């Protein structure tokens, strides 16, 4: 099963965005996104919700990998 960071990375890759572009869409810094993708920092609930809404991805899947 993918980690939370790996799931967020997979969303970014599916949308064909660089880390800089994805971070800009989310209004966060690229270094913060890098840490999230590499499981060095946990995203806030607000950030997970924003990813869910912007990219039309199930929020529960982002959080837990389950639908």
C-alpha positions, 0 to 999 in steps of 0.5 A, a space after each residue: 500500500 502506498 504511503 500518504 506522501 506517495 499517494 499525493 505524489 501519484 496525484 501530481 504525476 497523473 496530472 503531469 505537474 512538476 512539484 513547483 507547478 503542483 505546489 503553486 496550485 496548492 499555494 504551498 512552497 515546493 520544499 514543503 511539498 517535497 517533504 510531504 511527498 517524502 513523508 518527512 512532514 504530514 500535510 494538514 487536513 486543509 491541504 488534503 481537502 484542497 487536493 481532493 477538491 482541486 483534483 477531484 480525488 476521494 479525500 478518504 483515499 488520499 488519507 488512508 488509501 481506501 475508498 
